[in-house]
Amino acid sequence: MISKSIQTVLLCVFVLLTSTLTFAQDDRPTHKFNRQWLEEKAKELAAKEFVEPKLAPDSPLNNLNYDDYRKIQFQRGASVWKNEDRNFRLSPMHPGFLFKTPVKLNLVVGGTSRRILYTSDIFNYDKEQKAAKETQAEGYSGFKLTTPINKPDVWDEFLVYQGGTYFRGLGKDNWYGLSARGLAVNTAKPTGEEFPVFTEFWIERPKEQGQSIVIHALLESASLTGAFTFKATPGENTEIEVNSALYPRKQIDSFGIGPLTSMFLYNGVNRTRFDDTRPAVHDSDGLFMINSQNERIWRPLTNPRKLQVSAFGDKTLKGFGLFQRHRKFTDFEDMEAHYEARPSAWVEPIGNWGPGHVELVEIPTNSEIHDNIVAFWQPSEPMKANRAYSFQYKISWGSVFAVEDKGGRILSTATGKALGSETVRDFVIDYSSLNLPDDVVVSASASTGKIVGTIQKFMDKTGLYRVVVKFEPGREDLSELRVSLSSKDKAWGETWLYRWNR
């Protein structure tokens, strides 16, 4: 009778021999791998000039348009670990279209890395895509991971890495929306933004029935290199722990840690600018922050007529994120995009990041296909050449708020001309009424113009607490508005910040 251990070994050998992706070729690049090895590799590359790998100039993959690329479908039967008793499956993604940087993928088993060599045999092509099928590449464009996150018998995507250093996560019942990045460099600066890329990944084989998966990545760009490790745990909120080590080739003054990228087109505040049947279109509707004083700050997003950049300074940040707080279908009335199911993302530092600011970039756009919102943490000190920098943090993705509502969560903002006035604007802010005190005091201020009155009331029909702020801009074209609530000289609820433009 064959022992259980021998059966396990035989099963693993069988899988290695029969899986399309794990191959049985002797020429696969193989080496010992651990985090220290990756850091040493990134540090070594930082001393050399970066040449970004690209598809060959004459490659037919460069000419794939959106429709062509969508027709190329991965064969689910070729997923890594499909025939193993594990909670995760990995699927490489085809290069081409916008994704012209070949990305090397490796599997790590027992401390040994083995390359997943590129093959077109794991994809299905349209009959007119012969050239794409016959074209070889140095790597894939990225990969996606699936797990039974929504139903025990359905393997759904919950994490994808593709393009630059972009990655997107999902919590339970989410649709893809906002993205994260490994690093932002020179975002919204006149010199132009630099986009680092993940050029190679090492994915550790998860334990049998393990709840987490570990991914390592090499970041490269003209200005620096980096070693990243991601520990992803899917669930109602999917948690990703990030450990990054950065090695600048030169001094970098403008860079963003934990960058998030999203889309905001319109809602009730700027609805009149868009001829559309839907009441709102956005992946995220606000920037949420907790500062070193434990102040909870909500800044509604806008789609400005001109590029605008906001900075929120702090001694040491507790967390920031781009949130989607509208969760009803009727908030959007979109049968295809399902914006009500787009995840929020919350970035929480592990350790002290020191002084700096949360930077919010809002870019004008007339289309929902463009991400126009960026948020990240910018440290006060630049990164200097030939030094190592380390940042650890956690990103939570999901519809369930990663931060507990202790009362006074801001749920919506609306604005319009005050009734009976040509000079005053009303700003209507609705709060959750959890733990609502009976003596709330409203404090409202404006950097220019003036606050000419406030109204506050508990709304019986909605169960929300409403504050109306009356603002008279005068001849000013811009004003920073601030509203905070208190009870018995103690802060209650979230602080509302808003940048008004004429």
Sequence and secondary structure as in RCSB ss.txt:
>XXXX:A:sequence
MISKSIQTVLLCVFVLLTSTLTFAQDDRPTHKFNRQWLEEKAKELAAKEFVEPKLAPDSPLNNLNYDDYRKIQFQ
RGASVWKNEDRNFRLSPMHPGFLFKTPVKLNLVVGGTSRRILYTSDIFNYDKEQKAAKETQAEGYSGFKLTTPIN
KPDVWDEFLVYQGGTYFRGLGKDNWYGLSARGLAVNTAKPTGEEFPVFTEFWIERPKEQGQSIVIHALLESASLT
GAFTFKATPGENTEIEVNSALYPRKQIDSFGIGPLTSMFLYNGVNRTRFDDTRPAVHDSDGLFMINSQNERIWRP
LTNPRKLQVSAFGDKTLKGFGLFQRHRKFTDFEDMEAHYEARPSAWVEPIGNWGPGHVELVEIPTNSEIHDNIVA
FWQPSEPMKANRAYSFQYKISWGSVFAVEDKGGRILSTATGKALGSETVRDFVIDYSSLNLPDDVVVSASASTGK
IVGTIQKFMDKTGLYRVVVKFEPGREDLSELRVSLSSKDKAWGETWLYRWNR
>XXXX:A:secstr
   HHHHHHHHHHHHHHH TTT   TTS EEE  HHHHHHHHHHHHTS        TT GGGG  HHHHHH EE 
GGG BTTTSS S EEEEE  BTTB S BEEEEEETTEEEE    GGGEE  TT HHHHH   SSBSEEEEEEEEE
ETTEEEEEEEEESTTEEEE  TT     EEES EESTT TT  B  EEEEEEEE   TT S EEEEEEEE SSEE
EEEEEEEE SSSEEEEEEEEEEESS BSSEEEEEEEE EEE TTTGGG   SSS EES  EEEEE TT  EEEEE
    SS EEEEEEESS  EEEEE     GGGT  TTT GGG  EEEEEEES   SEEEEEEE   S TTS  EEE
EEEESS B TT  EEEEEEEEEESS SS   S  EEEEEEEE TT SS EEEEEEEE TT  SS EEEEEESSSE
EEEEEEEEETTTTEEEEEEEEE TT SEEEEEEEEEETTEEEEEEEEEEEE 
